[in-house]
């Protein structure tokens, strides 16, 4: 009589968009997809990828939001690395880049002054605010890139967050890129904000379209950057991490740009600022036609409302126009034709596809928040 064969439970793999929401909301989203067990942890057959950005969602209560982000990231990281993979977002990176040298007291002062300058801009105009930024903010906080960085972008920062991000980087828990396979067999590159021809050229791989090889190359960049800081961080020094030139941290009055900051935009739109948005030294936006043709990507970072504000309206399908918030979406470039639509479009060989999964978690009902399923997840070694 043959020995009984062990039962192999198929894995369910999901990618979650930016978890910038209270931890209770994150848990409600996971519960709505039947990913949690009775103990409040992920069930054994689930593999979860967080697309990055675990902090900063509530300007009205930055301290409370900061504590919630810390809880969420700790909970995710408490799972085995084989079960939870964390991609590195710009809000995660800022803790060990722009904010590496700040303590809680000094950051609170920078945030308060930044908010005061924002109020000056509202009441007295841009010139008065710029004068205060130059005469007060830059003088008191020369190591904080802009008032907006403290008052808005990273307002929920705390030293505890930075220490957790450093710990996770040293343990190899954060990834700059992963690759995977969609249920229909399409191979995809997973990063926080997507890659363009700029990043491929910087990697020395301008013609590469294999997601697995690109993920491995990006992972080598992060590992080298962390190794360059390992001894200092382990000794207690808080030297900023550097991923330049792929990703540029904000400094000296300039916001950051590049790999983890950029997002797609129609640079000719009304109200756009092409010189700032496409600054080659620190690009904040990218023209969709700079997406590598033939590469399929999954990214977070950019929600539907931001796309409605900054993409060309003639790129939208009727369904995308009508949707108000959230959802998984496809930005496709086929030849020179740009299309923005809801869901994952049927495959189009040779096109550049960016599957955007930031579903604006804080503002979307948990039952309506979509996760992206994968048939396979590949982690570079």
N, C-alpha and C positions, 0 to 999 in steps of 0.2 A: 504494500500500500504506500503510495507516494506521500511524502511529508507535506503537510499543508504549507501553502505559499503565503508569505507575509502580505498583508494588505497595504497597498500604497495609496495614500490619500492624495488626489490631485491638488496642486496648489492653486489658490485663487490669488492673482496678482493684480493690484490696483495702484494707479498713480493719483495722488491727491494734490489738487491745486493749492496755492499759497494759503496756509492755515492762519491767516491774520484775523483772528476772532477769539472770543473768550474760549477757554478750554471746554466749557460745557457745550458750546456750539460745535467744536471739533468732534467731541465724543458723540453728540447727537447725529452728526453727519455719518460717522462710522457705524453707529448703531442702525441708522436707516438703511444701510447696505448689508446688514447682518454680519458685520465683521468683528463684533465684540462678544466675548463670553460672559458668563454670569459673574466672573471675577472682575469685570471691567477692563480686561486686557484683550488684545487681539487674539482671536481664536487660532489654533495651531496651524490650520491649513492656509492661513492668509499671509501674503507678503505685501507690504505697503511701502510705497516710495513717496516721500514728501518732496514736492518740487522746490521747496525752499521758501525763505522769508517767514520766520517764526515769530517776529516781533513787529510792534508798531501798527496799531489799528485805531486808536481812540485818542484824539487830541484833547478831548474834554477831560479825560482821566488818564494821563500818560503813566502815572505811577501804577495804577491798578492794571492797565493794559500791559505794562512791563512785567508785572508779577504773573499775569496770565500766560504771557508768551514763554516765560521761564518754566512754568509748570508744564505747558504743552511740550516744549522741547525736551525737558527732563523725562516726561512720560514716554515719548517716542523713543528716546535714546535708551530707556531702561529695558527695551526689548532686545533680543539677540540681533546682532548685525545681519544675520541671514534672513531675519523677518522684517526689519525696518531699515530702509536706506534713506539717508538724508542728503538731498542736494543743497549746495551752498548758494544762497541767494544774496542779493546786495544788502539786505537788512541784517543778515547774519554776518556777512563780511565786514560791514561797517564797524561792528563791535571790536574787531581786531585790526582795523585799518584806521579810519578817520577818528575813532573814539578810543584808540588803544591807550592813550596816555592820560585819560581823564578819570577823576574819581567822582563819586556821586554828588558831593557838595559843589564842586566846580561845575559839573555839568548842569546841575539845577540852576546855578547862577547864569550860565550861558543860555539856558532855555528861557529863563525869565527875561533876560535882556533881549533875546531874539524875538520874543512875543511883544515886548514893548516897541521894538523897531517895526514890527509888522503893524502894530496899531498906529504908529506914526505915519506909515505909508498910507494907511486907510484914511487918516484924518488930514494929513498935510501934503501927501503926494510922494512920488518916487524920489524926487531930489532931496527932500528932507530926510527920508529914510536912508538914502545912500550916504548922506553926510554923517548920520549917526553910526552907520555901519563902519565907515572909515575912521571916524574919530573916537568912537567908544568900543564897538565890538572888536574890531581888528586889534585895537590897542590892548584890550583886556584878555582877549582869547585868540592870540595869533595862531594857535594850533587847532582851532575849529574853523573849518573851511568857510562857512557862511552862517549868518543868523538863522536862515531857514533850515539848515541841517539840524540845529538844536531845537528850534521852535516847532518844527513840523516833521521833517523826514524821519528823524530818529529820536523823537521826543520821549520815548519810553525807555531809553537806555538806562542800564544800571551796571555797576561793577560785577555783580553776580552773573549777569548775562555774559559779559566778556569772559569771565573765568570759565563758564560752562562751554562757551564756544572754543576757547583755547583747549580745554580738556578733550573735547570731542575731536578737534583737529589733530591733537597729539595721538589720540587713539585710532585715528584713521576712520572716524565715523562719518565725516562729511565727504561728499563727492563733488567734483566739479562737473562730471559727466558720467552717465551710464548709457547703455544701449538696451534695446529690447525688440520685441516682435509683437505687432498688433494681432488680434485674433484672426485677421484675414491673411496673415503671413508677411505683411509689410515690416521691414526692418526700420527702426527709428532711433534717432539720437535724442537723449534726454538731457537737457540743461535747464538752468533757471530761466534764461531769457533768450535762448537761441543763439546760433552762430551765423555770421555772414561771410562773404568772401574776404572781408578784412581779417577775421580771426584765422581762417584757413591759410591765408598768406603768411600770417605771423607764425603759424605752426610749421611753415615750410611744406604745406600739403595743399597747394591751391587747387589741385585737380582731384583730390580724394573725396569720394562720396560714400565710402563704407562707414556706417555709423559705429561699428565696433572698433575700427582702427582710429577713428576720430575721438571716440570716448577715451581710448587708451592714451592718446596723445595729450588730451586735456587733463586726464588724471595725473600724468607724469608732471605736468606743470604745477598742479596743486601740491603733490608730494614733495617736489623740489623746494617749493616756497615754504612749506611747513618745516622741512628739514633744515632750511637756512635759519629758522628761528628757534628750533627745538631747544638748543642748549640755553639760549637766553631766557626763553619762557620757563623752562624747568628750573632756572635759577631765580625766577621771580621778576626778571626784567620784562617790560611790556613794550617791546619794540614792535612797530606795526608790521603786519604781514604785507608782502608785496606780490602782486600777480601781474605787474607791468611787463610788457606793454599791452597784454590782453585786456586787463581791467585796470583802470586808473582811479585811484582814490581821490576824493575831493581834498583841496588844499589851497591855502592862500587866496581866498576869495573866489575860487573856482569850484563848481560842483564836479563830481567824478563823472566818468564815462566809460564806454567800452562794454566788455563781455557781459557783466552782470547788471549794467545800468540801461543799456540801449533798448529801445522798443520800436516797433514799426510805425511809420507815420507817412502821410502825404506831405512832403516838405513844401509844396506849393499852396497849401491850404490857407484860407484867410486866417490871419493871426499867427501864422507860423513864423519861426525865426531860423531860417536855414543856416545862417552863419554860426549860430550857437548850437543848433541841433546836430549839425553835421561836422562840427569842428574835428578835424582829423586827429588832433591830439587827445581828445576826450569826447567821442561821439555820444550824444544822448539819444539820438534817434537813428533809424536806418531806413532807407528807401527799400520797400519790399523787393524790388528787382535786384537788390544786392544779396538776396538769399541764394545759396548755391543750388543751381538747377540739378535736379535728380536726387536731392537729399530730402528725406522726410524727417521732420523734427517734432518733438514734444517740448513745450515750454510753458511756464507760468508767467508771472510778472505783469502781464497786461490783461486787465479785465475788459469786458464788453463795453462798459461806459467809456473807458479811455479810448478804445478803438473807435467808437462812434464819434468821439470828439476829434480824433487826430488822423484817421484814415480817410482816403478819398471817398466821398459818398457815392460816386459812380462805380465804385468797386463792390458795393453792398448788393446782396440779393434782397428781394422783397422781404423774405423772412428775417434776415439779419437787421433790416431797417426797423421792422416792427418790434423786435425783441427789446425789452427795456434793460435787462440786467442779467448777469450770470451766464452760465452755460459753457459747454465745450464748443469751440469754433475752429474753422479752417481758414487760414490765409494762404491762398495759392497763387503762384506766378507760373503761368503756362505761356511760353514765348514771352511776349511783353504784356500780356493780359493779366491783370490782378483781379482776383475774386476773393471776397470775404463772405463766408456763409456759416450757417449753424451746423454743428455736428462734425463728424469725420467724413469728408467727401470720398466717393469711390476713387480708387487709385487712378492716377494719370501718369504713366511712365514718362520720365523726362521733366516733369514739372517740379517746382520747388514748393514743398508743403510745410507749413508751420501750424501744428495743432496746438491751439492756445487753451489751456485748462485752468487758468485762474478764474474761478467761478464767483469771485467776490463773496467769500464765505460769510462774512459778517452780515451782509445784507440779503442773503438768499436763504429761504426756508430750508432747513436741514433735509427734509424729504425731497426737495427739488434739486439738491446739490449733486451734480454728476461727478463720479470718479471715472477715470479712464482705465479700462481693463487691458491687460497685456496677456499674451499667451506665453511669453518668456521674458525674463529679465537677465541681462548679461552684465556682470560686474568685472571691469578690467582688473587684471592681476599684475 
